Amino acid sequence: MSRKSRHSGLGSARDRARRAAAHVKPVAAQVKPLARSTGEAARHRVRKTRAWAAPQVERTGQVLQDTVAPKVSAVLSSAAQRLDPAEPRRRQWRKRIGAATITAAASAAAALLRSRRKPDGATPADADGPEFAAPAGAGQATTGGDAAAGSGSQVRVS
């Protein structure tokens, strides 16, 4: 095809589009004011509808909050309690062993402190030791009742 024949089809389409636009322009000029007023009417109607719907939605939300929400909340809470696993039982022997360990440690500490403590001041009888102690009753003072009983073999020490 030659150049001329290829562009000849385009030229006729352009001409048809121009003719159609020329016919549409007067109709569009008539429709423009109608479209504007229709748009304004639609915006006005949407505003009125929203003004009516807002209190309806607010009232419905309040009713749901007061009636349905507590029930839903109670159902969810009970479901959560059923889902929650039970606490594992604690072993009592652990507490008992812990108490025994603490008692043993405290006893050991007390024994250590007592063994390190210095004596308060020894008496002379304690210093002699048990091997030098006098036998019971030998050379000891007697009470007045023994002397009155007539036993003259014991010596009275004052």
C-alpha positions, 0 to 999 in steps of 0.5 A: 500500500502506498502512503496515500492510501494508508492515510486516506482511511485515517482522514475519513475517521478524523472527519467523522469524529469532527462532525460528531463533536460538532453535533454533540457540542450543542447537546452538551451545552444544554446538558451542563446546567442539568448535570450541575443541578443534579449533582447539587441535588445529589449532594444535598440528598446525601447530606440529609441521608447522613444527618438521618442515619447518624442518630440511628447508628448512634442509637444502635451502637448504644443498644449493642453496647448495653445489651449485646456487648456484656453477653459477648464479653461474658461468653468470651471470658468464660471461653478464655477460662476454659481454654486456659490450662490449669496451674501445675500442682506444686510439689510439696517435697520441694518446700520440705527439703528447702525448709530442712536445708535451711534448718540444717544450715542454721544449725551448722552456723550456730554450732560453728559460732558456739565452738569458736566462742571463748569460755566465759572464765573458768572456775578453779574446779573446772581448771583442775579437771575431773580427775582431781575432783574430790569424791562426793562427800569427802571433806565437804561441809555438812548441814546442821541436821547431820551433826545433830543426828550424832554422826561425829565422823564428819568434820564441819567446815565453816 
